[in-house]
Amino acid sequence: MGKVAVILKLMPESADIPVEDLKTAIKATVQGIDDVREEPIGFGLFALKVAAIIEDEEGATDALESKLAAVEGIASAEITDVNRMI
């Protein structure tokens, strides 16, 4: 099979959690993370936009979403975009 590019939006549990610590934990938890960017939400809270390249297999995106949601300090993970790589 091919590969897909997945964009996820991660919400931290609170604005008090250092964003750099979350970025480090995310990259250590999942292989294939290409980019992690901050997106300001308000009142000092940032969402993290994560881009990853994964295999195009059944359930792979759900597994990625679950792994990222399980990172300590992350309240929720939501897939916002999936594109097949050519």
C-alpha positions as CSV (number, residue, x, y, z in Angstrom):
1,M,0.0,0.0,0.0
2,G,1.0,3.6,-0.1
3,K,1.4,6.3,2.4
4,V,-1.0,9.0,3.7
5,A,-0.3,12.5,5.2
6,V,-2.4,13.0,8.3
7,I,-3.0,16.3,10.1
8,L,-4.2,16.2,13.7
9,K,-5.2,18.9,16.1
10,L,-4.2,18.2,19.7
11,M,-5.5,20.2,22.6
12,P,-3.4,20.3,25.8
13,E,-5.1,19.8,29.2
14,S,-4.3,23.3,30.3
15,A,-2.4,26.5,29.3
16,D,0.0,25.8,32.1
17,I,1.6,22.8,30.3
18,P,4.8,23.9,28.5
19,V,4.3,23.6,24.8
20,E,7.9,22.6,24.1
21,D,7.5,19.6,26.6
22,L,4.4,18.5,24.7
23,K,6.2,18.7,21.4
24,T,9.1,16.6,22.7
25,A,6.7,14.0,24.1
26,I,4.8,13.8,20.9
27,K,7.9,13.3,18.7
28,A,9.2,10.6,21.2
29,T,5.8,8.8,21.2
30,V,5.2,8.5,17.4
31,Q,7.6,7.8,14.6
32,G,6.9,9.6,11.3
33,I,6.0,13.0,12.8
34,D,7.0,15.6,10.3
35,D,6.0,18.8,11.9
36,V,4.4,20.2,15.1
37,R,3.1,23.8,15.0
38,E,1.4,25.9,17.6
39,E,-2.0,27.4,16.8
40,P,-3.2,30.1,19.3
41,I,-6.7,29.5,20.7
42,G,-7.0,32.2,23.3
43,F,-6.1,33.1,26.9
44,G,-2.6,31.7,26.5
45,L,-3.9,28.3,25.3
46,F,-2.4,26.8,22.1
47,A,-3.5,23.8,20.1
48,L,-0.8,21.8,18.4
49,K,-1.2,20.9,14.7
50,V,0.7,17.7,14.0
51,A,1.6,16.4,10.6
52,A,2.6,12.8,10.2
53,I,3.2,10.4,7.3
54,I,1.9,6.9,7.9
55,E,1.1,3.7,6.0
56,D,-2.2,3.6,4.2
57,E,-3.7,0.6,6.2
58,E,-7.0,0.0,7.7
59,G,-7.2,1.5,11.2
60,A,-3.8,3.3,10.9
61,T,-5.2,6.8,11.3
62,D,-7.3,5.7,14.4
63,A,-4.2,4.1,15.9
64,L,-2.2,7.3,15.4
65,E,-5.0,9.4,16.9
66,S,-5.2,7.1,20.0
67,K,-1.4,7.2,20.5
68,L,-1.3,10.9,20.4
69,A,-4.4,11.3,22.7
70,A,-2.6,9.1,25.2
71,V,0.4,11.4,25.5
72,E,0.5,12.9,29.0
73,G,-0.8,16.5,28.9
74,I,-3.0,16.0,25.9
75,A,-6.7,16.4,26.5
76,S,-7.9,15.4,23.0
77,A,-6.7,14.5,19.5
78,E,-8.7,15.0,16.4
79,I,-7.9,14.2,12.8
80,T,-8.5,17.3,10.6
81,D,-7.1,16.1,7.3
82,V,-6.0,13.0,5.5
83,N,-4.3,13.0,2.0
84,R,-3.0,10.1,0.0
85,M,0.6,10.6,-1.0
86,I,1.4,10.2,-4.7
